Amino acid sequence: MASYRIRTFGDPVLKRRAEEVTEINGRVARLAEDMYATMKEARGLGLAAPQVGVGRRLFVYELDDGGPRTIVNPVIDEAQGEWEFEEGCLSVPGLYFRITRPKQVHIKGYDLDGREVSIEADELEARLFQHELDHLDGRLLLELLDDDQRKAAMRELRRRAEGTAGPGAL
Ligand code: NI
């Protein structure tokens, strides 16, 4: 297994809509395996292909009930309720935001064997699916913030960008 560099805020790949996976084959399985390794290394719960620079519609995840999972060409076709959660993203490292989204969703797609997957998800699992779907559509959680949250986030991201060059840097 290899791991990727995780793309962060400002990288254009994070703003593009990813394309459907046309064939679930060994290459896709290897990509998913490497994405999973990358996610574990970063101690995340989910990771979408654009976050490693690949514009394809799949994501990997792992919740406490164990084991790596992949959903290819996911679609959310039902969403209901409201749930507030302190949400973070490996592409916006270290920042967490209180965001309200639907509490329950139904997601469908395919696993790495090409079998159909259909999951009724609630709370954290539902949040994860919505977050990863957003990545596949080129959206970051920053777009869901209210004005005050967004201003604070942008200030912090600017501060960090300035902070990367040290004194005497050329
Ligand atoms: Ni994310």
Backbone and ligand atoms as CSV (ligand in chain L), in Angstrom:
chain,resi,resn,atom,element,x,y,z
A,1,MET,N,N,0.845,-1.201,0.000
A,1,MET,CA,C,0.000,0.000,0.000
A,1,MET,C,C,0.879,1.248,0.000
A,2,ALA,N,N,0.451,2.213,-0.750
A,2,ALA,CA,C,1.167,3.484,-0.782
A,2,ALA,C,C,0.248,4.547,-0.214
A,3,SER,N,N,0.825,5.669,0.154
A,3,SER,CA,C,-0.079,6.734,0.561
A,3,SER,C,C,0.161,7.987,-0.269
A,4,TYR,N,N,-0.879,8.765,-0.350
A,4,TYR,CA,C,-0.863,9.980,-1.153
A,4,TYR,C,C,-0.656,11.199,-0.269
A,5,ARG,N,N,-0.319,12.295,-0.907
A,5,ARG,CA,C,-0.365,13.588,-0.233
A,5,ARG,C,C,-1.812,14.077,-0.318
A,6,ILE,N,N,-2.349,14.514,0.778
A,6,ILE,CA,C,-3.732,15.007,0.778
A,6,ILE,C,C,-3.761,16.457,0.301
A,7,ARG,N,N,-4.588,16.699,-0.710
A,7,ARG,CA,C,-4.723,18.054,-1.256
A,7,ARG,C,C,-5.498,18.924,-0.276
A,8,THR,N,N,-5.076,20.152,-0.149
A,8,THR,CA,C,-5.743,21.034,0.818
A,8,THR,C,C,-6.345,22.248,0.126
A,9,PHE,N,N,-7.136,22.979,0.921
A,9,PHE,CA,C,-7.839,24.179,0.476
A,9,PHE,C,C,-6.967,25.019,-0.452
A,10,GLY,N,N,-7.517,25.423,-1.582
A,10,GLY,CA,C,-6.765,26.213,-2.550
A,10,GLY,C,C,-6.353,25.381,-3.752
A,11,ASP,N,N,-6.310,24.056,-3.601
A,11,ASP,CA,C,-5.962,23.187,-4.727
A,11,ASP,C,C,-7.196,23.068,-5.643
A,12,PRO,N,N,-7.020,23.388,-6.936
A,12,PRO,CA,C,-8.189,23.408,-7.833
A,12,PRO,C,C,-8.903,22.067,-7.983
A,13,VAL,N,N,-8.218,20.962,-7.740
A,13,VAL,CA,C,-8.873,19.649,-7.897
A,13,VAL,C,C,-10.045,19.502,-6.915
A,14,LEU,N,N,-9.987,20.241,-5.810
A,14,LEU,CA,C,-11.044,20.145,-4.804
A,14,LEU,C,C,-12.307,20.883,-5.229
A,15,LYS,N,N,-12.207,21.691,-6.281
A,15,LYS,CA,C,-13.367,22.470,-6.726
A,15,LYS,C,C,-14.024,21.906,-7.978
A,16,ARG,N,N,-13.439,20.825,-8.506
A,16,ARG,CA,C,-13.994,20.246,-9.735
A,16,ARG,C,C,-14.939,19.087,-9.424
A,17,ARG,N,N,-15.992,18.959,-10.240
A,17,ARG,CA,C,-16.873,17.813,-10.086
A,17,ARG,C,C,-16.144,16.567,-10.593
A,18,ALA,N,N,-16.089,15.542,-9.772
A,18,ALA,CA,C,-15.413,14.299,-10.168
A,18,ALA,C,C,-16.294,13.524,-11.142
A,19,GLU,N,N,-15.652,12.697,-11.971
A,19,GLU,CA,C,-16.392,11.933,-12.980
A,19,GLU,C,C,-16.737,10.529,-12.504
A,20,GLU,N,N,-17.809,9.996,-13.067
A,20,GLU,CA,C,-18.235,8.637,-12.752
A,20,GLU,C,C,-17.092,7.648,-13.006
A,21,VAL,N,N,-17.038,6.617,-12.201
A,21,VAL,CA,C,-16.135,5.497,-12.465
A,21,VAL,C,C,-16.843,4.609,-13.479
A,22,THR,N,N,-16.197,4.334,-14.617
A,22,THR,CA,C,-16.892,3.590,-15.665
A,22,THR,C,C,-16.718,2.079,-15.519
A,23,GLU,N,N,-15.626,1.666,-14.882
A,23,GLU,CA,C,-15.413,0.229,-14.693
A,23,GLU,C,C,-14.748,0.001,-13.346
A,24,ILE,N,N,-15.310,-0.886,-12.547
A,24,ILE,CA,C,-14.705,-1.190,-11.251
A,24,ILE,C,C,-13.744,-2.355,-11.461
A,25,ASN,N,N,-12.464,-2.005,-11.487
A,25,ASN,CA,C,-11.449,-3.021,-11.798
A,25,ASN,C,C,-10.318,-2.958,-10.769
A,26,GLY,N,N,-9.233,-3.667,-11.060
A,26,GLY,CA,C,-8.104,-3.724,-10.134
A,26,GLY,C,C,-7.499,-2.358,-9.855
A,27,ARG,N,N,-7.507,-1.502,-10.851
A,27,ARG,CA,C,-6.934,-0.165,-10.646
A,27,ARG,C,C,-7.736,0.630,-9.630
A,28,VAL,N,N,-9.054,0.491,-9.728
A,28,VAL,CA,C,-9.929,1.206,-8.789
A,28,VAL,C,C,-9.724,0.636,-7.372
A,29,ALA,N,N,-9.595,-0.700,-7.302
A,29,ALA,CA,C,-9.385,-1.332,-5.995
A,29,ALA,C,C,-8.068,-0.866,-5.378
A,30,ARG,N,N,-7.037,-0.737,-6.209
A,30,ARG,CA,C,-5.733,-0.287,-5.701
A,30,ARG,C,C,-5.806,1.162,-5.245
A,31,LEU,N,N,-6.488,1.975,-6.037
A,31,LEU,CA,C,-6.680,3.377,-5.649
A,31,LEU,C,C,-7.359,3.453,-4.284
A,32,ALA,N,N,-8.431,2.655,-4.112
A,32,ALA,CA,C,-9.179,2.674,-2.852
A,32,ALA,C,C,-8.289,2.235,-1.687
A,33,GLU,N,N,-7.457,1.227,-1.938
A,33,GLU,CA,C,-6.550,0.725,-0.903
A,33,GLU,C,C,-5.564,1.823,-0.479
A,34,ASP,N,N,-5.024,2.511,-1.449
A,34,ASP,CA,C,-4.056,3.579,-1.159
A,34,ASP,C,C,-4.739,4.785,-0.507
A,35,MET,N,N,-5.977,5.059,-0.915
A,35,MET,CA,C,-6.728,6.138,-0.261
A,35,MET,C,C,-6.988,5.786,1.195
A,36,TYR,N,N,-7.308,4.508,1.429
A,36,TYR,CA,C,-7.563,4.060,2.798
A,36,TYR,C,C,-6.305,4.222,3.663
A,37,ALA,N,N,-5.161,3.823,3.107
A,37,ALA,CA,C,-3.894,3.969,3.839
A,37,ALA,C,C,-3.630,5.441,4.155
A,38,THR,N,N,-3.915,6.302,3.188
A,38,THR,CA,C,-3.718,7.745,3.358
A,38,THR,C,C,-4.633,8.280,4.458
A,39,MET,N,N,-5.877,7.825,4.431
A,39,MET,CA,C,-6.867,8.259,5.419
A,39,MET,C,C,-6.454,7.821,6.833
A,40,LYS,N,N,-6.004,6.577,6.958
A,40,LYS,CA,C,-5.612,6.068,8.271
A,40,LYS,C,C,-4.412,6.844,8.809
A,41,GLU,N,N,-3.457,7.107,7.935
A,41,GLU,CA,C,-2.268,7.840,8.337
A,41,GLU,C,C,-2.637,9.224,8.873
A,42,ALA,N,N,-3.649,9.822,8.241
A,42,ALA,CA,C,-4.087,11.163,8.651
A,42,ALA,C,C,-5.112,11.094,9.781
A,43,ARG,N,N,-5.473,9.903,10.190
A,43,ARG,CA,C,-6.454,9.652,11.247
A,43,ARG,C,C,-7.818,10.256,10.937
A,44,GLY,N,N,-8.198,10.149,9.670
A,44,GLY,CA,C,-9.520,10.611,9.266
A,44,GLY,C,C,-10.511,9.467,9.267
A,45,LEU,N,N,-11.790,9.795,9.116
A,45,LEU,CA,C,-12.841,8.774,9.055
A,45,LEU,C,C,-13.293,8.511,7.630
A,46,GLY,N,N,-13.015,9.481,6.748
A,46,GLY,CA,C,-13.427,9.328,5.358
A,46,GLY,C,C,-12.496,10.106,4.450
A,47,LEU,N,N,-12.410,9.678,3.199
A,47,LEU,CA,C,-11.554,10.380,2.240
A,47,LEU,C,C,-12.106,10.154,0.827
A,48,ALA,N,N,-12.251,11.243,0.087
A,48,ALA,CA,C,-12.788,11.160,-1.274
A,48,ALA,C,C,-11.649,11.298,-2.280
A,49,ALA,N,N,-11.803,10.660,-3.452
A,49,ALA,CA,C,-10.715,10.611,-4.434
A,49,ALA,C,C,-10.143,11.996,-4.803
A,50,PRO,N,N,-10.974,13.038,-4.969
A,50,PRO,CA,C,-10.384,14.338,-5.312
A,50,PRO,C,C,-9.379,14.830,-4.267
A,51,GLN,N,N,-9.536,14.379,-3.034
A,51,GLN,CA,C,-8.612,14.811,-1.983
A,51,GLN,C,C,-7.209,14.247,-2.175
A,52,VAL,N,N,-7.074,13.228,-3.029
A,52,VAL,CA,C,-5.730,12.755,-3.371
A,52,VAL,C,C,-5.421,13.086,-4.835
A,53,GLY,N,N,-6.193,13.998,-5.399
A,53,GLY,CA,C,-5.886,14.494,-6.738
A,53,GLY,C,C,-6.498,13.686,-7.866
A,54,VAL,N,N,-7.420,12.760,-7.528
A,54,VAL,CA,C,-8.032,11.903,-8.545
A,54,VAL,C,C,-9.499,12.296,-8.730
A,55,GLY,N,N,-9.864,12.766,-9.909
A,55,GLY,CA,C,-11.213,13.269,-10.152
A,55,GLY,C,C,-12.200,12.177,-10.518
A,56,ARG,N,N,-12.357,11.192,-9.637
A,56,ARG,CA,C,-13.302,10.090,-9.856
A,56,ARG,C,C,-14.260,9.970,-8.684
A,57,ARG,N,N,-15.464,9.437,-8.985
A,57,ARG,CA,C,-16.495,9.420,-7.952
A,57,ARG,C,C,-16.412,8.177,-7.074
A,58,LEU,N,N,-15.540,8.231,-6.072
A,58,LEU,CA,C,-15.517,7.201,-5.044
A,58,LEU,C,C,-14.945,7.789,-3.765
A,59,PHE,N,N,-15.336,7.169,-2.664
A,59,PHE,CA,C,-14.720,7.537,-1.394
A,59,PHE,C,C,-14.534,6.301,-0.533
A,60,VAL,N,N,-13.623,6.417,0.426
A,60,VAL,CA,C,-13.396,5.337,1.387
A,60,VAL,C,C,-13.761,5.874,2.763
A,61,TYR,N,N,-14.104,4.969,3.656
A,61,TYR,CA,C,-14.403,5.399,5.021
A,61,TYR,C,C,-14.268,4.234,5.967
A,62,GLU,N,N,-14.217,4.579,7.263
A,62,GLU,CA,C,-14.214,3.552,8.289
A,62,GLU,C,C,-14.812,4.137,9.556
A,63,LEU,N,N,-15.890,3.522,10.023
A,63,LEU,CA,C,-16.485,3.919,11.302
A,63,LEU,C,C,-16.204,2.802,12.299
A,64,ASP,N,N,-16.592,3.011,13.578
A,64,ASP,CA,C,-16.127,2.060,14.616
A,64,ASP,C,C,-16.553,0.628,14.370
A,65,ASP,N,N,-17.624,0.417,13.643
A,65,ASP,CA,C,-18.035,-0.976,13.471
A,65,ASP,C,C,-17.083,-1.737,12.553
A,66,GLY,N,N,-16.019,-1.048,12.142
A,66,GLY,CA,C,-14.866,-1.778,11.653
A,66,GLY,C,C,-14.750,-2.003,10.169
A,67,GLY,N,N,-13.506,-2.066,9.730
A,67,GLY,CA,C,-13.202,-2.445,8.367
A,67,GLY,C,C,-13.313,-1.305,7.382
A,68,PRO,N,N,-12.387,-1.309,6.412
A,68,PRO,CA,C,-12.434,-0.285,5.370
A,68,PRO,C,C,-13.610,-0.522,4.438
A,69,ARG,N,N,-14.251,0.531,4.047
A,69,ARG,CA,C,-15.349,0.429,3.080
A,69,ARG,C,C,-15.149,1.452,1.985
A,70,THR,N,N,-15.643,1.096,0.813
A,70,THR,CA,C,-15.551,1.997,-0.330
A,70,THR,C,C,-16.921,2.098,-0.970
A,71,ILE,N,N,-17.320,3.285,-1.368
A,71,ILE,CA,C,-18.526,3.417,-2.189
A,71,ILE,C,C,-18.142,4.121,-3.483
A,72,VAL,N,N,-18.459,3.445,-4.591
A,72,VAL,CA,C,-18.158,3.943,-5.924
A,72,VAL,C,C,-19.442,4.504,-6.537
A,73,ASN,N,N,-19.330,5.607,-7.233
A,73,ASN,CA,C,-20.477,6.277,-7.858
A,73,ASN,C,C,-21.670,6.438,-6.909
A,74,PRO,N,N,-21.410,6.996,-5.732
A,74,PRO,CA,C,-22.483,7.138,-4.746
A,74,PRO,C,C,-23.519,8.179,-5.145
A,75,VAL,N,N,-24.754,7.890,-4.731
A,75,VAL,CA,C,-25.855,8.843,-4.928
A,75,VAL,C,C,-26.658,8.890,-3.631
A,76,ILE,N,N,-26.952,10.070,-3.157
A,76,ILE,CA,C,-27.869,10.212,-2.021
A,76,ILE,C,C,-29.231,10.554,-2.603
A,77,ASP,N,N,-30.221,9.672,-2.347
A,77,ASP,CA,C,-31.516,9.916,-2.973
A,77,ASP,C,C,-32.602,10.280,-1.970
A,78,GLU,N,N,-32.264,10.261,-0.669
A,78,GLU,CA,C,-33.226,10.712,0.332
A,78,GLU,C,C,-32.457,11.322,1.481
A,79,ALA,N,N,-33.000,12.393,2.031
A,79,ALA,CA,C,-32.375,13.026,3.195
A,79,ALA,C,C,-33.488,13.591,4.050
A,80,GLN,N,N,-33.360,13.410,5.391
A,80,GLN,CA,C,-34.376,14.010,6.246
A,80,GLN,C,C,-33.851,14.379,7.616
A,81,GLY,N,N,-34.580,15.259,8.278
A,81,GLY,CA,C,-34.230,15.696,9.619
A,81,GLY,C,C,-33.119,16.724,9.603
A,82,GLU,N,N,-32.684,17.100,10.799
A,82,GLU,CA,C,-31.591,18.060,10.950
A,82,GLU,C,C,-30.709,17.582,12.073
A,83,TRP,N,N,-29.425,17.774,11.909
A,83,TRP,CA,C,-28.488,17.349,12.945
A,83,TRP,C,C,-27.299,18.281,12.928
A,84,GLU,N,N,-26.927,18.776,14.101
A,84,GLU,CA,C,-25.776,19.665,14.180
A,84,GLU,C,C,-24.567,18.856,14.629
A,85,PHE,N,N,-23.435,19.138,14.023
A,85,PHE,CA,C,-22.240,18.364,14.326
A,85,PHE,C,C,-21.025,19.234,14.073
A,86,GLU,N,N,-19.993,19.014,14.878
A,86,GLU,CA,C,-18.732,19.734,14.736
A,86,GLU,C,C,-17.930,19.004,13.651
A,87,GLU,N,N,-17.926,19.565,12.459
A,87,GLU,CA,C,-17.426,18.843,11.290
A,87,GLU,C,C,-16.041,19.337,10.881
A,88,GLY,N,N,-15.160,18.409,10.564
A,88,GLY,CA,C,-13.822,18.757,10.102
A,88,GLY,C,C,-13.542,18.089,8.763
A,89,CYS,N,N,-12.437,18.466,8.135
A,89,CYS,CA,C,-12.102,17.940,6.810
A,89,CYS,C,C,-10.587,17.838,6.687
A,90,LEU,N,N,-10.106,16.721,6.181
A,90,LEU,CA,C,-8.651,16.551,6.029
A,90,LEU,C,C,-8.062,17.553,5.042
A,91,SER,N,N,-8.888,18.148,4.197
A,91,SER,CA,C,-8.397,19.146,3.243
A,91,SER,C,C,-8.434,20.564,3.813
A,92,VAL,N,N,-8.990,20.696,5.007
A,92,VAL,CA,C,-8.972,21.992,5.706
A,92,VAL,C,C,-8.468,21.674,7.113
A,93,PRO,N,N,-7.196,21.253,7.205
A,93,PRO,CA,C,-6.729,20.596,8.416
A,93,PRO,C,C,-6.835,21.466,9.663
A,94,GLY,N,N,-7.276,20.826,10.729
A,94,GLY,CA,C,-7.269,21.467,12.041
A,94,GLY,C,C,-8.441,22.388,12.329
A,95,LEU,N,N,-9.315,22.619,11.362
A,95,LEU,CA,C,-10.449,23.505,11.603
A,95,LEU,C,C,-11.730,22.676,11.684
A,96,TYR,N,N,-12.566,23.016,12.657
A,96,TYR,CA,C,-13.837,22.317,12.840
A,96,TYR,C,C,-14.953,23.350,12.935
A,97,PHE,N,N,-16.097,23.017,12.382
A,97,PHE,CA,C,-17.198,23.979,12.338
A,97,PHE,C,C,-18.506,23.298,12.713
A,98,ARG,N,N,-19.319,24.015,13.497
A,98,ARG,CA,C,-20.670,23.523,13.794
A,98,ARG,C,C,-21.519,23.695,12.541
A,99,ILE,N,N,-21.937,22.590,11.975
A,99,ILE,CA,C,-22.711,22.653,10.743
A,99,ILE,C,C,-23.956,21.781,10.901
A,100,THR,N,N,-25.088,22.313,10.463
A,100,THR,CA,C,-26.332,21.547,10.481
A,100,THR,C,C,-26.608,20.991,9.092
A,101,ARG,N,N,-26.875,19.724,9.048
A,101,ARG,CA,C,-27.230,19.055,7.787
A,101,ARG,C,C,-28.315,18.038,8.104
A,102,PRO,N,N,-28.899,17.425,7.082
A,102,PRO,CA,C,-29.872,16.361,7.335
A,102,PRO,C,C,-29.301,15.267,8.243
A,103,LYS,N,N,-30.164,14.716,9.095
A,103,LYS,CA,C,-29.739,13.734,10.077
A,103,LYS,C,C,-29.644,12.331,9.482
A,104,GLN,N,N,-30.533,12.053,8.548
A,104,GLN,CA,C,-30.566,10.712,7.957
A,104,GLN,C,C,-30.523,10.817,6.442
A,105,VAL,N,N,-29.785,9.916,5.846
A,105,VAL,CA,C,-29.783,9.868,4.384
A,105,VAL,C,C,-29.836,8.413,3.916
A,106,HIS,N,N,-30.308,8.253,2.708
A,106,HIS,CA,C,-30.179,6.957,2.040
A,106,HIS,C,C,-29.177,7.129,0.921
A,107,ILE,N,N,-28.151,6.282,0.941
A,107,ILE,CA,C,-27.115,6.372,-0.099
A,107,ILE,C,C,-27.083,5.056,-0.857
A,108,LYS,N,N,-26.840,5.149,-2.144
A,108,LYS,CA,C,-26.616,3.924,-2.904
A,108,LYS,C,C,-25.416,4.107,-3.819
A,109,GLY,N,N,-24.854,2.999,-4.241
A,109,GLY,CA,C,-23.669,3.032,-5.083
A,109,GLY,C,C,-23.195,1.607,-5.277
A,110,TYR,N,N,-21.875,1.434,-5.419
A,110,TYR,CA,C,-21.309,0.111,-5.670
A,110,TYR,C,C,-20.103,-0.104,-4.779
A,111,ASP,N,N,-19.870,-1.366,-4.401
A,111,ASP,CA,C,-18.642,-1.671,-3.674
A,111,ASP,C,C,-17.554,-2.073,-4.674
A,112,LEU,N,N,-16.401,-2.486,-4.153
A,112,LEU,CA,C,-15.265,-2.763,-5.048
A,112,LEU,C,C,-15.429,-4.056,-5.839
A,113,ASP,N,N,-16.439,-4.865,-5.463
A,113,ASP,CA,C,-16.732,-6.056,-6.266
A,113,ASP,C,C,-17.804,-5.772,-7.297
A,114,GLY,N,N,-18.224,-4.514,-7.371
A,114,GLY,CA,C,-19.237,-4.138,-8.342
A,114,GLY,C,C,-20.647,-4.451,-7.894
A,115,ARG,N,N,-20.787,-4.844,-6.610
A,115,ARG,CA,C,-22.127,-5.128,-6.090
A,115,ARG,C,C,-22.807,-3.857,-5.639
A,116,GLU,N,N,-24.116,-3.809,-5.819
A,116,GLU,CA,C,-24.850,-2.633,-5.370
A,116,GLU,C,C,-24.846,-2.517,-3.855
A,117,VAL,N,N,-24.705,-1.293,-3.403
A,117,VAL,CA,C,-24.713,-0.991,-1.976
A,117,VAL,C,C,-25.893,-0.067,-1.735
A,118,SER,N,N,-26.621,-0.285,-0.648
A,118,SER,CA,C,-27.729,0.590,-0.297
A,118,SER,C,C,-27.733,0.714,1.216
A,119,ILE,N,N,-27.537,1.908,1.726
A,119,ILE,CA,C,-27.386,2.094,3.173
A,119,ILE,C,C,-28.302,3.209,3.670
A,120,GLU,N,N,-29.070,2.894,4.709
A,120,GLU,CA,C,-29.821,3.920,5.441
A,120,GLU,C,C,-28.902,4.387,6.557
A,121,ALA,N,N,-28.460,5.627,6.506
A,121,ALA,CA,C,-27.473,6.090,7.476
A,121,ALA,C,C,-28.061,7.182,8.358
A,122,ASP,N,N,-27.526,7.256,9.580
A,122,ASP,CA,C,-28.020,8.213,10.563
A,122,ASP,C,C,-26.809,8.917,11.181
A,123,GLU,N,N,-27.016,10.127,11.680
A,123,GLU,CA,C,-26.017,10.870,12.444
A,123,GLU,C,C,-24.630,10.852,11.800
A,124,LEU,N,N,-23.604,10.324,12.536
A,124,LEU,CA,C,-22.229,10.462,12.025
A,124,LEU,C,C,-22.038,9.809,10.655
A,125,GLU,N,N,-22.628,8.628,10.479
A,125,GLU,CA,C,-22.474,7.955,9.189
A,125,GLU,C,C,-23.129,8.775,8.072
A,126,ALA,N,N,-24.309,9.321,8.372
A,126,ALA,CA,C,-25.010,10.148,7.381
A,126,ALA,C,C,-24.209,11.419,7.092
A,127,ARG,N,N,-23.608,11.979,8.126
A,127,ARG,CA,C,-22.797,13.188,7.952
A,127,ARG,C,C,-21.603,12.908,7.048
A,128,LEU,N,N,-20.939,11.769,7.334
A,128,LEU,CA,C,-19.777,11.390,6.545
A,128,LEU,C,C,-20.162,11.254,5.061
A,129,PHE,N,N,-21.265,10.575,4.791
A,129,PHE,CA,C,-21.665,10.382,3.392
A,129,PHE,C,C,-21.930,11.723,2.702
A,130,GLN,N,N,-22.601,12.627,3.398
A,130,GLN,CA,C,-22.899,13.934,2.790
A,130,GLN,C,C,-21.620,14.717,2.533
A,131,HIS,N,N,-20.699,14.640,3.486
A,131,HIS,CA,C,-19.424,15.358,3.366
A,131,HIS,C,C,-18.617,14.831,2.168
A,132,GLU,N,N,-18.551,13.509,2.041
A,132,GLU,CA,C,-17.753,12.932,0.940
A,132,GLU,C,C,-18.423,13.194,-0.415
A,133,LEU,N,N,-19.754,13.111,-0.442
A,133,LEU,CA,C,-20.482,13.438,-1.673
A,133,LEU,C,C,-20.167,14.865,-2.123
A,134,ASP,N,N,-20.119,15.772,-1.154
A,134,ASP,CA,C,-19.774,17.159,-1.475
A,134,ASP,C,C,-18.406,17.228,-2.143
A,135,HIS,N,N,-17.435,16.474,-1.615
A,135,HIS,CA,C,-16.101,16.473,-2.243
A,135,HIS,C,C,-16.202,16.052,-3.707
A,136,LEU,N,N,-17.028,15.050,-3.981
A,136,LEU,CA,C,-17.145,14.556,-5.359
A,136,LEU,C,C,-17.801,15.591,-6.263
A,137,ASP,N,N,-18.571,16.497,-5.652
A,137,ASP,CA,C,-19.205,17.565,-6.430
A,137,ASP,C,C,-18.396,18.863,-6.390
A,138,GLY,N,N,-17.183,18.784,-5.857
A,138,GLY,CA,C,-16.308,19.957,-5.854
A,138,GLY,C,C,-16.632,20.990,-4.794
A,139,ARG,N,N,-17.252,20.530,-3.698
A,139,ARG,CA,C,-17.619,21.459,-2.628
A,139,ARG,C,C,-16.891,21.132,-1.333
A,140,LEU,N,N,-16.397,22.165,-0.679
A,140,LEU,CA,C,-15.790,21.996,0.637
A,140,LEU,C,C,-16.760,22.482,1.716
A,141,LEU,N,N,-16.537,22.019,2.927
A,141,LEU,CA,C,-17.450,22.409,4.007
A,141,LEU,C,C,-17.446,23.908,4.267
A,142,LEU,N,N,-16.413,24.609,3.802
A,142,LEU,CA,C,-16.357,26.067,3.977
A,142,LEU,C,C,-17.553,26.745,3.329
A,143,GLU,N,N,-18.097,26.112,2.293
A,143,GLU,CA,C,-19.238,26.714,1.592
A,143,GLU,C,C,-20.534,26.622,2.387
A,144,LEU,N,N,-20.513,25.829,3.449
A,144,LEU,CA,C,-21.729,25.675,4.250
A,144,LEU,C,C,-21.747,26.580,5.472
A,145,LEU,N,N,-20.700,27.383,5.629
A,145,LEU,CA,C,-20.589,28.199,6.841
A,145,LEU,C,C,-21.447,29.453,6.747
A,146,ASP,N,N,-21.855,29.958,7.906
A,146,ASP,CA,C,-22.515,31.263,7.890
A,146,ASP,C,C,-21.419,32.339,7.791
A,147,ASP,N,N,-21.850,33.594,7.613
A,147,ASP,CA,C,-20.873,34.660,7.340
A,147,ASP,C,C,-19.791,34.778,8.401
A,148,ASP,N,N,-20.205,34.734,9.680
A,148,ASP,CA,C,-19.225,34.898,10.755
A,148,ASP,C,C,-18.225,33.748,10.775
A,149,GLN,N,N,-18.751,32.528,10.629
A,149,GLN,CA,C,-17.867,31.353,10.628
A,149,GLN,C,C,-16.891,31.437,9.461
A,150,ARG,N,N,-17.417,31.877,8.312
A,150,ARG,CA,C,-16.586,31.913,7.118
A,150,ARG,C,C,-15.463,32.963,7.256
A,151,LYS,N,N,-15.831,34.119,7.796
A,151,LYS,CA,C,-14.810,35.159,7.982
A,151,LYS,C,C,-13.701,34.668,8.904
A,152,ALA,N,N,-14.092,34.029,10.004
A,152,ALA,CA,C,-13.101,33.528,10.961
A,152,ALA,C,C,-12.224,32.471,10.299
A,153,ALA,N,N,-12.842,31.598,9.495
A,153,ALA,CA,C,-12.092,30.533,8.834
A,153,ALA,C,C,-11.099,31.114,7.838
A,154,MET,N,N,-11.533,32.105,7.063
A,154,MET,CA,C,-10.658,32.691,6.054
A,154,MET,C,C,-9.488,33.417,6.708
A,155,ARG,N,N,-9.780,34.099,7.832
A,155,ARG,CA,C,-8.713,34.774,8.580
A,155,ARG,C,C,-7.658,33.757,9.003
A,156,GLU,N,N,-8.140,32.645,9.540
A,156,GLU,CA,C,-7.224,31.620,10.024
A,156,GLU,C,C,-6.413,30.999,8.873
A,157,LEU,N,N,-7.078,30.740,7.750
A,157,LEU,CA,C,-6.371,30.139,6.606
A,157,LEU,C,C,-5.343,31.113,6.037
A,158,ARG,N,N,-5.697,32.422,6.011
A,158,ARG,CA,C,-4.725,33.422,5.537
A,158,ARG,C,C,-3.531,33.510,6.474
A,159,ARG,N,N,-3.845,33.490,7.779
A,159,ARG,CA,C,-2.788,33.585,8.772
A,159,ARG,C,C,-1.806,32.424,8.593
A,160,ARG,N,N,-2.356,31.252,8.359
A,160,ARG,CA,C,-1.490,30.085,8.174
A,160,ARG,C,C,-0.662,30.179,6.909
A,161,ALA,N,N,-1.288,30.661,5.836
A,161,ALA,CA,C,-0.568,30.763,4.562
A,161,ALA,C,C,0.609,31.721,4.721
A,162,GLU,N,N,0.370,32.821,5.457
A,162,GLU,CA,C,1.463,33.767,5.679
A,162,GLU,C,C,2.514,33.158,6.571
A,163,GLY,N,N,2.066,32.332,7.508
A,163,GLY,CA,C,2.971,31.738,8.472
A,163,GLY,C,C,3.894,30.681,7.892
A,164,THR,N,N,3.632,30.260,6.648
A,164,THR,CA,C,4.468,29.164,6.134
A,164,THR,C,C,5.849,29.646,5.725
A,165,ALA,N,N,6.007,30.926,5.379
A,165,ALA,CA,C,7.335,31.438,5.059
A,165,ALA,C,C,7.951,31.986,6.334
A,166,GLY,N,N,9.129,31.507,6.683
A,166,GLY,CA,C,9.767,31.941,7.916
A,166,GLY,C,C,10.657,33.154,7.690
A,167,PRO,N,N,11.174,33.719,8.760
A,167,PRO,CA,C,12.085,34.862,8.656
A,167,PRO,C,C,13.291,34.488,7.798
A,168,GLY,N,N,13.668,35.355,6.918
A,168,GLY,CA,C,14.854,35.097,6.094
A,168,GLY,C,C,14.581,34.160,4.929
A,169,ALA,N,N,13.313,33.770,4.728
A,169,ALA,CA,C,13.004,32.862,3.611
A,169,ALA,C,C,13.232,33.570,2.290
A,170,LEU,N,N,13.588,32.809,1.270
A,170,LEU,CA,C,13.844,33.396,-0.052
A,170,LEU,C,C,12.782,32.961,-1.039
L,1,NI,NI,NI,-13.333,16.416,3.717
